[in-house]
Amino acid sequence: MQASAAAHHHRRAWDGFSHQFLRLFLFVDVLSLLAPLVAVIWQLSLFREFQVRSSPLEPLALALAIWTLYTADHVLDARRAKSSRWEPNRKTFYRLHWPTMASLAACSGIGSLGLAMFSLSRSTLQGGFAISTFVFAYFVLVHSLPSRWRGLWPREAVVAFGFSLGTFLPFMRPGLVPCLACLAAGIVFFLLCWLNCCAVETWEWQRSGVPPEQTPHISTRWIAQHLSALAISVGTCALGIGQWLGRSNEFGLAGFSSGAALFVLAQNQAILPDSVLGLAADLALCVPVFFLAVQ
């Protein structure tokens, strides 16, 4: 009897710990902190893979810039009328707190610009301003047009492309990294980000009951439908590119592990609660943090 009571007590304690741990991750997801974390993890891995020295301020400037953009995007989305019976926790959060989050995004944007001016080279800054023009055009297009037009073009591919450009920006300086190596690694990272965006967009759309006119682009739905095969294929390509680079193979392991994580997620997404879908997809791209920790 005492052993049974002790076992029950330990199980309740573990359940309480697991619940608090999940709440912490959901809070991180709601605040849009995982996207900048993904970018910083991969950028640090690339610095080591390509043996490039960097200022500690570069990843911080990247993190602040990405958080600013994601927060601004969510704030603008929150100003639209609710279009479904269910929406992700982050959308509800931004509807309730959009003035505060808009103010924080403005402060973060100023901080990111200041760090960039202080820590980035002239050529990297010029590239950053070019990417900013691309992002501004995206914001104008997405948030000035009716919501029903969003499914007429592959918005997720554009988001993944801009995200990849920002992450790879420090390696685009002429002569710093072999052009072909940077391009190959960039394509793999872009594909992983695209898979992530398509999975989240499609799964949340399927569960939300959004009107048919807001259906995601056909390419987005096709990628989500074939995510298992695509994730393994991209992960295998990353492993091959890592071998070809002939250095630490950290990039190859990072790409393969992220692809494998997306594969596992695709196989099990149907049994996951609605609240953790986006969180799980973003965590799949955070797997390379383990390689940063052990090497």
N, C-alpha and C positions, 0 to 999 in steps of 0.2 A: 504493500500500500504506500509506504513512504517513498519507495523507488518510483512508483507511478506518479505520485504527486510532484516529486523532484523533476521528473521528465516533462510533466505538464508545465511546470514553472519555467524550465529552460526553453521549452517550445514557445511559450507566450513571450518570453524575453526576446527570443530570436525574431518572432513575428513583429514585435514592436520595433526592434532595431531595423528590420527590413523595410517596414513602413516608413520610418523616419528617413532612411536612406533614399527611398523612392521619392519621397516628398522633396528632398533636397535636389535631386536630379530634375524633377518636374519644375521646380522653382528656377533652376539654371536654364531650362528649356524655355520657360515663359519669358524670361528676361533676354532671350536671344543671345546667350553667352556661348553656345556651342559652336556657332558658325565661326566667330573669330578664333575660338580654340582650335578648330580644325585647321584653319589657315596657318596659325602659328606653329602647330605641331608639324605640318608638312613643310613649312618653310625652314624650320630648324633642321629637319631631316635632310632637306636639299642642301643646306649650307654644309652639312657634314659629308653628304654624298659627293658633292662637287668640290669639297675642300676649299670653300670660299670663306674668308673672314668677314665678319659683319659686326656692326655696332649693336649692342644690346637694345638700343632704341628702335631699330628697324622693325623687329617683330611687334613691339609695343605700338608703333605708329600704324602698322598693318591691322592689328587687333582693334584699335580705336576707330580706324576708318571703316572697317567692315561692320563693327557694331553700330556705328552711326548710320550706315546705309540700311542695314536690316531694320533698325529701330524706326528710321524715317519711313521705310516702306510699310511697316506694320501700323504706324500712326496714320498714314494716309489711307490704308485699308480700313482702319477703324472709323474713319469719317464717313464711310459708305454705310448704307442701310444693311441690316442683317438680312441675308438672302436664304438662310436654311434653318431647319429646326435644331441642328447641332453644329457647333463650330469648335475648333481646337481651343484649348485653354488659353493659348497666347493671344488669340483674337479677342476673347472675352476680357482678358487682362488689359489689353490696349484700349478697348472700348471704355473701360472704367477709369483708366489712368492716362489717357492720351496727352493731356496738358503737361503732366510731370515728365512723361517719357519724351515728349517733343523738346522740352527744355534740356533734359539730359543729353539728347541727341545733338542739340546745338552746341553744348559745352564739349561733348566728345569730339565733334567735328573740328572745333577750334583747336582742341588739344592735339588732335591727329595732324592737323596742318602745321602747327608749331613744331612738333617733333619731326615731321618730314623735312621741313625747311632746315632744321638743325642737324639732322643725322644722315640724310640721303645725299648722294652725289648729284651733280647737276643733270647728268643724263638720266638718272633714275627719276629725278623730279619731273623732267620733261615728259618721260613716259607716264608718270603718275597723272599729270595734268591731261594727257591724251586719253587715258582710261577714264578720268573724271568726265570728260566730254561725252564719252560713250555711255557712261552711267546716267548722266543727266538726260540724254536723249531717251534712254530706256524709261526713266521715271516719268518724263513728259508723256511718252507714248502710252504707258500702262495706266497712269492715273488720270489722264485727261479723256480717255476713250471709255465708252460704256463697258461694263463688266462682261456683257455677253460677247464682246469682240475678243476677249482674252484667249478663247479657245481656237481662234482662227490662225494663230501663229505659234511656233514652238517657244513659248516664253521661257520654259525651263532650260532650254539649250542656251539662251542668251544669258540667263543668270549664271549658269555654270561657266560660260565663257568669260564673263566679267570677273567672276570669283577666281578663276584660274589665272587670268592676267595679273590680278593684284598679287596673288601668292608668288608668281614667278617673276614679278617685276625686277627684283634685285639681280636676277641672273641674265637679264636681257642686254646688259652692257656689252658692247662689242669687244670680243677677245677674252672675256672673262670665263665663259663656259663654251665648249664646242657647240656650235649652232645646232647640229643634228641631234646631239645628246639632249640639249635643252628642249628641242621641239618634241622629241619622242617622249620624254618624261612629261612634258606639258600636256600632250594629247592624252596620255593615260590618266593623268590627274583630272583633266577636263571630263573624260568619259565617266570616271567614278563619281564626280560631282553631278553630272547629268543624270546618271542612274539614281542617285540619291534624290534629286529634285523631282524626277518623274515618279518615283515610288511614293514619296510623301504626297505630292499633288493628287495622284490617282487614288490612293488609298483613302485619303481624307475626303475626296469628292465622292467616292463610293459609299462612305458611311454617313455623309452629311445630309443627303437628300436635297442637294442643290438642284435648281431647275435645269432641264436639259440644255437650255441655251447657254449655260455656263460650263458645259462639258469640256474637259481639257483637250488639247490638241491631239490628233490621232497618233502622232509619233510618241507623245507622252504616255498615252494609254497602252500603245504597243510595247514600249520599253518596260512598263510596269508588269505587263502580262508575261513577258519573257525575261524577267529580271534574273531568275536563277541562272539561266544559261549565259546571259550577257555578263553577269557579275563574275562568274568563274572564268569566262573568256578574257575579260579585261584584266583580272588578277593574274592569270597565266602570262598574258603579254607583259605585264609589269615585271614579273619574275624574269622573263627572258631579257627585257631591256636592262634590268639590274645586272644580269650576268654580262651583257654586252658592254655596259659601262666599265666593268672590270675594276671597280673600286671596292667599297665595303658591302655592296649589294643591299644597303639599308633601304634604298628606294624600292628595289624589287620586293623585298620582304614586306615593306609597308603597303605597297600596292596589292600584293597577293593576299595579305591578311585582311585588308579592307574589302576586297572582292569576296573573300570567303565569308566575312561577316555579313555582307549584303545577301549572299546566297542563303545563309542560315536564316536571316530575317525574312527573306522571300518565302521560304518554306514554312515559316511559322507565323506570318503576319496575321492570318485569319483568327488566331486564338489570342492575340494581344488586345488589351483594352484600348479603346479609342484614344485615351489620354497619353499613351506612350508611343504611338506610332512614329511621330516626328522625332521624338527623343531617341528612339531606338535606331532610326535611320542615320541620324547625325552621329550617334555614338559609334556606329560601324566605321565611320571615317576617322574616328579618334583612336582606333586600335594602334596606329604607329607610335603612340606615346610610350608604349612598353619598350620599343626598340631604343627610344631616346633614353629611357631610364636604365637599361641594362648595358649599353655600350659606352 
